[in-house]
Amino acid sequence: MAKALAMVSGGLDSILAAKLVANQGIEVIGVCFKSYFFGPENAIRMTKQINLPLEVVDFSKVHFEMVKNPKHGYGKNINPCIDCHAMMMRYTGELMEKHRADFIITGEVLNQRPMSQNKSALNVVKKESGYSDKILRPLSAKLLPPTEMELNGLVDREQLLDIAGRSRKPQMELAELWGIVDYPSPAGGCKLTEPNYSVRLKDLLKYNTNPEERELELLKIGRHFRITESAKIISTRTEEEGKALKQLLKQEDLVFLAKDFNGSLVVVVGEAEEKDIKLACKVTARYCKGKDEEKLTVRYGNYKSQCDKYEEVYLSDAGDINNYLVS
């Protein structure tokens, strides 16, 4: 029996591509990737719906090094999609020997994304992967030249599809036919495609080209204010963000709360001088329920210790915080 490795992103397209090939009696094993900017959660959920075995590959460190300086540049934000897809294909290709697989399946759709999925970009990805003759794109196969797998009869080309463009209708119809009902929107998944996260990551890399994983995780939470090269203020927007932020804090981080009002959890990560503490107090005052008061009191201290220091803030002085806002 022929065997294939399906690159599963966690979106609908990749799972449909895997199912399309599996329906030809070919054994399919899913492969998904974990990095600092996306995880395997959606892929795990999706593969369960079609009983597809899944291997998770953590390539966080090597992927991040590529993100800093991608050969083919970035997309709209800080997303190096061409280099990222090629890297994933290369890793998947290296797994072929382990699984004794014959080829690789991807869920790419011709012209779905104008920069990374046009015909030229798809060809670049194939070439850069090092496994160009082993890559099958089942959803758009009939619009692309026949692959080695189709020419030698391993895969029946007539059972493949000719989907192109940004419309999701053909995929949604196929999902309904196969009973795949739980799938994420095509916009989600990778933090590098999100404008706010991208701005924060660029700011971080400007001052620190080798950040810790914690610093990358912090970028996913709240509003960020750059105060020095080594320190910044983070202000949460929701209760859920507050819970997530607490999981990432260290003893030396400073925590700020409005004394008499509910509101944002504010922290300073990095070494803070007196002027930085005053600015963090202004941020705390601005994003609490007492923001319309003339003045209020902010209490602060190190994380997991008593917040027993106090600062009085006049709200009329809080307007300058926007000068430090990253996003």
N, C-alpha and C positions, 0 to 999 in steps of 0.2 A: 504493500500500500504506500502511495506517495504521502509525504509529510511536509507540512509548511509551518513556518513561524509567522504569526500575525502580530504586527506592531499595533498595540491597543492603547489609544490615547485616553480613553474614558468617554469619548464622544460617540455619537451615533454612527458616523461614517465608518470608523474603523471596525466596529462590531458587525456592521452589515457586510463589510468586505470579508471578514473572517467567516461569517455564516454562509455567504455566497459560495465560497470555495469549499467549505465543509459539506455543503449540500451536494457536491460532486463526489462524495465518498472519500475525500482526502482528509487525513488526520491533521488537525490544526491545533497548535499550542499558542496561547497568547503570551506576548512579552510586553510589559509596560515599564516605565521609567520613573524613578523618584529623584527629585533634585530639591534644591533650596526654594525653587519657584513653582513647583507643581508636585502633586503627590499621586499615589496609586488608588486613592479611595474610589473615584468614579470608575476606573477600570475594573476594580474588584467587583463593584456593584453590577456593572454591565455584563461582565463575562459570566456571572452567575445565572443571568437570564437565558443564556444559550448553552449552559453547561460546558463552558470552554475552560480548560485548565490554564492557569496563569502563572508566569514567572515574573517577579518584580526585581528590577535591576536598579540599585542605588548608585548613580554616577554623579552625585552632588558636587564633589570637589572638582573633578575634571570638567564637568559641565560649566561650573562657575568660572573657571579659568578661561574657557572659550567665550563665555558671555562678556568678559572684560574686553576682549579684542577679537571679534569674529572676522574671519576672512572675507565674508560676503556682506558685512555690514548689518545694520539694524532695519527693522520694519518701521512702522509709524511711531513706535515708542522705543523701548530698549530691548526689543525682541529679535534675536538673531535666528529667525525661523529656518532659513536655508541651511546654515551651519548646524543648527540643532537637529533638524531632520536627518541630515547626512550623518551626524554623530550617532543618532539612534539606530540608523540602518547599519552602520559599521559595527556597533555593539551586537545588534541582532544577527548580523552575518557571522560574527565570531562565535555565536551560540549554535549555529547550524551544525557544526561538527559534534558538539555535545549531545544534541537531540537527534542527530542523524537526519536532519531535515533537508529537503530538496530545494526549497526556495522561500522567499520572504513575501508576505502580503502587507500592503499598506492601504489605508483608507483615504488617501488623497483623491480629490476630485478636481479635474481639469478646470482651471479658471474660477474656482470657488473663492480663492484669495488672489487678488490681482498681482501681488508682488511675489508671493512664495509658491503659488500653485499654477502659474502659467506654464506653457510647454517648455520654455527655456529654463525656468527655475527647476522644474521637475527633472530635466535632463542633467542640470548641474548637481542636484542632490544625488542622483544615481551615480554619476561619475565620482563625486567626492566620497561616496560611501565605500567604494572599492568592491562592490558587489552588483554592478550595474546589470549583469546578465542574469541575476537571480531575483530581481524585484518585479512583482506583479501588482498592478493597481486595478483590482477587479471592477470598481465602480465606473471607471472611465476607460477600461481596456480597449473597447471597440473604437475609440477615438485616437488611440495610440498605436504605434507599430507593434505587430505581434512579438511577444517575448519568446525566449527559448523554450519556456514551459508549454506555451501554446503550440509552437511549431513541432515539438517532439511528441505531442499528444498527451502530455502529463496533465494538462488542463484543457477543458473544452471551451474554446473561445466563444462559441455560440451561446454558452450559458452565462457569459459575462455581460457587463452593461456598458451603456454609452452616456452616462450622466455627466453634465458639464454645467458650469455657471453657479450662481449664488442661490438659486431657488432650492428650497428644502423639500418641495412637494414630492419628488420621486423617492427620496429617502424615507419620508414620513409614511408614504403609502406602503413601502416595503416593510417598515417596522410594524405597521398595523397588521400586515399579512402574516408576519412571523411572530406576532404576539409580544413584541418588544415595546413595552409601554412606559418604562421608567428610564428616561435618558435626559441628560443635562442640555441646557441651551448651548448653541455653538460658540457663544461669546466667552464662556467661562473657562476656567482651567489654569491658565498660565499667568502668574502675576506680572511677568515681563510685558504683557500686552496691555496692562492697566496704566493709564496716564499718571495717576497719583503715585502709584508704586514706582513707576519708572523715574519720576522726578526725584523721589526720595533716594532711590538707589544711585542715581547720578550724583546727587549731593554727597552721599556717603563715600562713594568711590573717589570723589574729589579730594577728600581728606584722609581716606584710609583705603588703600588698594588691597589690603588683606584683612577684611573684617571677619569677626567671629560669626558663627552661625546665629548666635543670639541677636547680633546686630541686624542681620538680614530678617529675622523673624519680627523684630520690633518695627521694621518698616511697614508691616501689614496692619499696624494698629494706630488709630487716632490721627491727630494733627501733629505735625512735626515743626519745631522751631529751632533753627541753627543759631547757637549763641557763641560758640567758639569752635576752633578746629577739632577739638576733642570732646565737646559736650553739646547736648541739645535737650530741649524740652519736648516731652510728649504729653498730649492732652487727649484723653479718651472721649469718644462721642456717645457711647452706649454702655449699658451695664455689662453686656457680653464682652465688649472690648476691655472693660475694667478687669474682668476675670482673667482674660487672656494675658493682659499686661502683667498681672501679679505673678503669673507662672514664669515670667521671664526676668523678674527683678532680682537684684543682688542686694546684700546687706548695705553696701556703700551707696546705693542709689537713694536720692532724696525724694520723699513723697510729700505732696501738698494737697490740702483739703480746706475748703471754706469752713470756718468754725460754726456758723449758724445756718448754713444753707446746704442743701443737696446739690450735686453737680458733678462736673468732670473730675476724674482722678488725674492728677498732674504729677509728672515725675521729671527729675533731671537725671539723665544718664551721662556720666562723665564727671570730671572735676569741676565744681561750681565755685565761683567767687561770689562776693557779697552782691555785686551788681546782677549776677545771674540769678541769684536767689530772689532778688526783688522783682526781676522780670517774670520768674516762674510764679510768684505771688499774683502778679497782674494777670497772667494767663488764667490762673485759678479763679480769680474774681470775675474775669470776663465770661467764663464758661460755667457759671453756677447759677442757681435760681435767684441769687441776690444781685444779678448784674445791673438791675435798675436802681439799686441803692446808691446813695451818695458815697458811702464808704463801707467797708466791711473788714473783718479780720480773717487772716489765713493762718492756719497752723501747719507746721511741717516738721520733718525729722527723717532719720534714716529708716529705710524699709525694715519692717519687723521690729521696730523699736517705738517707744512712745513719741508721738508727734507733739513735743512739748515746747516748741519754739513758735513764736507768734510774730506776725507782721501785719500792720494796718495798711490797707490799700484804698486810695481814692480812685473811684472808677473813672474820673475824668483824666487820670494819668495813664489809663490802660490802652489808649489808642495806638501807641507806638509798637505794640506787639506784632502788628502785621508786617513791620519792617524785617522781622526775623522769620516769618512764616515760609517754610519750604513747600508744604502742601497739606 
